[in-house]
Amino acid sequence: MKFFWKKSMILILVLALVFPMLVVADAIPGDVIITLGEDLSESQKQALLNEMGATQDDTIIYVTNEEEHQYLGNYISAARIGTNALSSSKITIGNEGDGLAVESTNINWVSDEMYLNALITAGVEDADIYITAPIAVSGTAALTGLIKAYEIAADIEIPEEQKQIANEELIRTGELSDSIGMEEATELMNRIKEEIANNPVETESDLRDLIRRIAAELGITLTDEELNGLVSLFMRMQDLNIDWNQVQDQISRVRDNLGEFLNREETQGFIRNFLDLINRLIDSLRGLFSS
C-alpha cells in the first residue's frame, strides 16, 4: 500500500510543476551516480554500496556536513542538520519523458514527496532516485548530494539561487508536515504554486492574502511564523524564470504516465480514492495553458 501511495503522489505532485527545467543534453540514460555521506565508516560505506547495487562503472561522490550547513543553515537549526553527513543516494538517469521517481529507506524526517518537489524546483528531471542511510537519519544530506550528482551527470550548473530555494522548500514543507501532516503540507504547497502560476501576485501583501485564503480553504491554520516563512519562500520563487513551454510538456508526459499507471489491475482499488483530486488538478492546469 505504501508503495502505491508513493507512486501516485509522484504523479500528482509533478502536475503542480511551475519551475524551469534544465535540459539534460549530456546525460545518458542508465548513467548512475552514487552519493555517500562523508562521515560514513568504511563498513557503512560498503554496506550502502552493496544495498544500492553499485558497480565499478558507477561514479561515486561525497557530501560533507559543511555542504549541508551551506545549503540548509539559513532555514534549519544546526542541531537538526547535525554534525555528520550520513544519508546517501543513487541517481539513475532515465529516458526523456520518464519523469522522476523517489524511494527512500531509513529516512525519518524528509519524505519521498518532499524530495520530489525540491528536486523539481532545482530542475532535476527524468531519473530514478534511491535514498538510504545506515541508521535512521533526517535525510537532509541526501538532497545536497542529489543536486550535486545531477549537475555532474548532466554536465550542467544549476543556479545557486535555485539550489537555495529547493532546499528552503524542502525545509518549509518538512516543518509544516510536523505541525499539520505531510499530505496537508504537500497539498498546501501545490495549491499555492497553482494559484501563483495562474494568477501571479504583484505584492507581498497579495501573496500573504493568497496563502491565507488557500490555507483556510484546506482547513489549515498557520502560525504567524509559518505564514511568514511561506511568504518569504514564494516571493523568492516568483523571481525564477519560468519556462511555460517546458511546464506544459512535463504535464503532458505526466498525463501519459498517469494513464498507464491507472490501467494496472493492482492499482484500481487504491487509486479510486485519488481520482477526484487528480481530475481537479488536471482541469486547473488545462485552464492555465488555454489562456
PLY file of the C-alpha trace (Angstrom):
ply
format ascii 1.0
element vertex 291
property float x
property float y
property float z
element edge 290
property int vertex1
property int vertex2
end_header
0.00 0.00 0.00
2.82 2.41 0.87
4.45 1.69 -2.50
1.33 2.63 -4.45
0.83 5.78 -2.33
4.35 6.92 -3.19
3.88 6.29 -6.90
0.53 8.06 -7.05
1.86 11.04 -5.08
4.78 11.33 -7.51
2.36 11.63 -10.42
0.13 14.11 -8.60
2.96 16.33 -7.39
4.56 16.65 -10.82
1.27 18.11 -12.05
1.98 21.11 -9.85
5.24 21.85 -11.66
5.80 25.56 -12.26
9.55 25.82 -12.39
12.08 25.85 -15.25
13.65 22.56 -16.21
17.28 22.31 -17.27
17.96 20.45 -20.49
19.91 17.26 -19.88
21.92 17.30 -23.06
24.88 15.24 -21.92
23.20 12.78 -19.59
22.98 9.24 -20.96
20.05 7.04 -19.86
21.33 4.40 -17.48
24.16 6.54 -16.10
24.46 6.08 -12.35
25.97 8.41 -9.78
26.12 7.46 -6.13
26.48 9.98 -3.34
27.86 8.98 0.04
27.88 10.93 3.26
31.49 11.76 4.03
31.17 10.71 7.67
30.20 7.10 6.97
32.58 4.49 8.32
34.25 2.20 5.81
31.97 -0.68 6.76
28.90 1.55 6.43
30.02 2.75 3.00
30.46 -0.80 1.78
27.10 -1.88 3.17
25.33 1.01 1.44
27.14 0.40 -1.83
26.01 -3.22 -1.68
22.46 -2.12 -0.85
22.39 0.22 -3.85
23.85 -2.40 -6.18
26.87 -0.27 -7.01
29.24 -1.38 -9.77
32.76 -0.37 -10.73
31.32 1.74 -13.56
29.30 3.96 -11.21
30.59 7.40 -10.31
30.83 8.00 -6.56
30.89 11.45 -4.98
30.89 12.54 -1.35
28.72 15.01 0.52
30.15 16.83 3.51
28.44 18.14 6.60
29.81 21.56 5.68
27.84 21.42 2.41
24.70 20.54 4.35
25.14 23.61 6.53
25.89 25.74 3.46
22.55 24.95 1.84
20.37 24.37 4.89
21.88 26.56 7.57
19.66 29.55 6.79
16.46 27.54 7.15
17.00 24.91 9.81
18.77 24.66 13.14
22.30 23.32 13.33
21.01 20.67 15.71
18.58 19.36 13.08
21.34 19.23 10.44
23.70 17.54 12.86
27.47 17.16 12.68
27.71 14.11 10.43
26.72 13.58 6.81
25.35 10.04 6.63
22.40 9.88 4.23
23.39 8.67 0.79
21.74 8.22 -2.57
21.76 6.69 -6.01
20.55 8.59 -9.06
19.95 6.70 -12.30
19.38 8.86 -15.36
16.24 7.85 -17.27
14.99 8.41 -20.78
13.42 11.71 -21.74
9.83 11.68 -20.56
10.27 9.06 -17.85
9.73 11.59 -15.09
11.02 11.38 -11.54
10.61 8.52 -9.09
11.85 8.65 -5.50
12.19 5.86 -2.96
13.87 6.06 0.44
14.70 3.91 3.43
15.98 4.79 6.92
15.00 8.44 6.39
12.84 9.68 9.25
12.17 13.36 8.52
12.32 14.11 4.79
9.55 12.28 2.92
9.78 10.99 -0.64
7.29 13.66 -1.72
9.40 16.40 -0.14
12.48 15.20 -2.04
10.45 15.07 -5.23
9.13 18.62 -5.01
12.51 20.06 -4.06
14.23 18.24 -6.93
11.64 19.54 -9.39
12.26 23.06 -8.12
16.00 22.54 -8.61
15.39 21.48 -12.22
16.02 17.73 -11.92
14.01 15.50 -14.27
13.82 12.00 -15.75
15.61 9.97 -13.09
15.11 7.13 -10.63
16.33 8.12 -7.19
17.04 5.94 -4.18
17.95 7.44 -0.81
19.26 5.50 2.16
21.36 5.60 5.33
22.97 3.06 7.67
20.73 4.20 10.53
17.57 6.29 10.81
18.54 9.90 9.95
16.76 13.09 8.94
17.88 12.79 5.30
18.98 16.39 4.84
22.37 15.44 3.33
20.74 13.50 0.51
19.19 16.49 -1.30
22.54 18.27 -1.42
24.11 15.11 -2.81
21.40 14.50 -5.39
21.62 18.02 -6.80
25.39 17.72 -6.89
25.14 14.33 -8.64
22.67 15.63 -11.21
24.95 18.51 -12.12
27.76 16.03 -12.76
25.59 13.57 -14.69
24.03 16.26 -16.89
27.22 18.34 -17.13
25.35 21.47 -16.11
25.48 24.01 -13.34
22.22 24.63 -11.50
21.99 28.31 -10.47
22.87 28.85 -6.84
19.61 30.66 -6.13
17.65 27.71 -7.49
19.53 25.32 -5.21
18.86 27.53 -2.22
15.15 27.75 -3.00
14.92 23.98 -3.47
16.50 23.43 -0.07
14.29 26.04 1.56
11.20 24.41 0.05
12.27 21.07 1.50
12.63 22.57 4.96
9.44 24.63 4.89
7.43 21.60 3.80
9.08 19.47 6.47
8.28 21.97 9.18
4.68 22.21 8.04
4.47 18.41 7.97
5.47 18.35 11.62
2.55 20.58 12.56
-0.23 19.82 10.06
0.71 16.49 8.45
2.64 15.53 5.32
-0.35 15.20 2.98
-1.79 18.53 4.08
1.56 20.30 3.79
2.15 18.91 0.32
-1.31 19.89 -0.89
-0.92 23.39 0.54
2.40 23.92 -1.24
1.00 22.64 -4.53
-2.15 24.76 -4.32
-0.07 27.88 -3.71
2.06 27.06 -6.76
-1.01 26.56 -8.93
-2.55 29.85 -7.85
0.66 31.81 -8.45
1.11 30.18 -11.87
-2.47 31.03 -12.84
-2.64 34.49 -11.28
0.82 35.85 -10.39
0.74 38.17 -7.40
2.41 41.54 -7.55
2.95 42.41 -3.91
3.95 40.65 -0.72
0.61 41.64 0.78
-1.27 39.95 -2.08
0.81 36.82 -1.64
0.12 36.77 2.09
-3.62 37.04 1.44
-3.44 34.27 -1.17
-1.69 31.88 1.21
-4.15 32.67 3.99
-7.09 32.02 1.65
-5.79 28.69 0.38
-4.93 27.52 3.89
-8.46 28.38 5.01
-9.96 26.51 2.07
-7.98 23.43 3.10
-8.93 23.82 6.76
-5.33 24.54 7.75
-4.37 27.01 10.47
-0.93 28.56 10.03
1.06 30.24 12.75
2.50 33.69 12.03
5.94 32.10 11.76
4.75 29.51 9.25
2.93 32.13 7.19
5.95 34.44 7.14
8.18 31.56 6.06
5.89 30.68 3.16
5.61 34.31 2.06
9.40 34.61 2.02
9.80 31.36 0.06
7.24 32.11 -2.62
8.38 35.69 -3.09
11.79 34.27 -3.98
10.24 31.59 -6.20
8.50 34.24 -8.29
11.88 35.68 -9.21
12.79 32.46 -11.03
12.41 32.44 -14.82
9.56 30.05 -15.61
9.71 28.13 -18.90
5.99 27.64 -19.60
6.56 25.53 -22.72
8.60 23.12 -20.66
5.92 23.11 -17.97
3.24 22.17 -20.49
5.46 19.42 -21.92
6.06 17.94 -18.48
2.34 17.95 -17.69
1.60 16.08 -20.94
4.16 13.45 -20.00
2.64 13.06 -16.56
-0.83 12.59 -18.06
0.53 9.76 -20.23
2.25 8.14 -17.24
-0.89 8.55 -15.16
-3.00 6.74 -17.74
-0.55 3.82 -17.83
-0.47 3.67 -14.04
-4.27 3.65 -13.72
-4.58 0.78 -16.18
-2.62 -1.55 -13.94
-5.01 -4.02 -12.39
-3.41 -3.97 -8.95
-3.82 -0.21 -8.54
-7.50 0.09 -9.45
-8.94 -0.16 -5.96
-6.39 2.07 -4.27
-6.23 4.86 -6.84
-10.01 5.33 -6.89
-9.73 7.46 -3.76
-7.47 9.94 -5.58
-9.29 10.29 -8.91
-11.33 13.35 -7.93
-8.22 15.20 -6.73
-6.25 14.33 -9.87
-9.08 15.43 -12.15
-9.34 18.77 -10.37
-5.61 19.35 -10.77
-5.67 18.47 -14.47
-8.67 20.74 -15.12
-6.95 23.61 -13.30
-3.76 23.22 -15.32
-5.66 22.81 -18.59
-7.24 26.19 -17.94
-3.81 27.68 -17.25
-2.46 26.85 -20.70
-5.60 27.64 -22.66
-5.42 31.33 -21.70
0 1
1 2
2 3
3 4
4 5
5 6
6 7
7 8
8 9
9 10
10 11
11 12
12 13
13 14
14 15
15 16
16 17
17 18
18 19
19 20
20 21
21 22
22 23
23 24
24 25
25 26
26 27
27 28
28 29
29 30
30 31
31 32
32 33
33 34
34 35
35 36
36 37
37 38
38 39
39 40
40 41
41 42
42 43
43 44
44 45
45 46
46 47
47 48
48 49
49 50
50 51
51 52
52 53
53 54
54 55
55 56
56 57
57 58
58 59
59 60
60 61
61 62
62 63
63 64
64 65
65 66
66 67
67 68
68 69
69 70
70 71
71 72
72 73
73 74
74 75
75 76
76 77
77 78
78 79
79 80
80 81
81 82
82 83
83 84
84 85
85 86
86 87
87 88
88 89
89 90
90 91
91 92
92 93
93 94
94 95
95 96
96 97
97 98
98 99
99 100
100 101
101 102
102 103
103 104
104 105
105 106
106 107
107 108
108 109
109 110
110 111
111 112
112 113
113 114
114 115
115 116
116 117
117 118
118 119
119 120
120 121
121 122
122 123
123 124
124 125
125 126
126 127
127 128
128 129
129 130
130 131
131 132
132 133
133 134
134 135
135 136
136 137
137 138
138 139
139 140
140 141
141 142
142 143
143 144
144 145
145 146
146 147
147 148
148 149
149 150
150 151
151 152
152 153
153 154
154 155
155 156
156 157
157 158
158 159
159 160
160 161
161 162
162 163
163 164
164 165
165 166
166 167
167 168
168 169
169 170
170 171
171 172
172 173
173 174
174 175
175 176
176 177
177 178
178 179
179 180
180 181
181 182
182 183
183 184
184 185
185 186
186 187
187 188
188 189
189 190
190 191
191 192
192 193
193 194
194 195
195 196
196 197
197 198
198 199
199 200
200 201
201 202
202 203
203 204
204 205
205 206
206 207
207 208
208 209
209 210
210 211
211 212
212 213
213 214
214 215
215 216
216 217
217 218
218 219
219 220
220 221
221 222
222 223
223 224
224 225
225 226
226 227
227 228
228 229
229 230
230 231
231 232
232 233
233 234
234 235
235 236
236 237
237 238
238 239
239 240
240 241
241 242
242 243
243 244
244 245
245 246
246 247
247 248
248 249
249 250
250 251
251 252
252 253
253 254
254 255
255 256
256 257
257 258
258 259
259 260
260 261
261 262
262 263
263 264
264 265
265 266
266 267
267 268
268 269
269 270
270 271
271 272
272 273
273 274
274 275
275 276
276 277
277 278
278 279
279 280
280 281
281 282
282 283
283 284
284 285
285 286
286 287
287 288
288 289
289 290
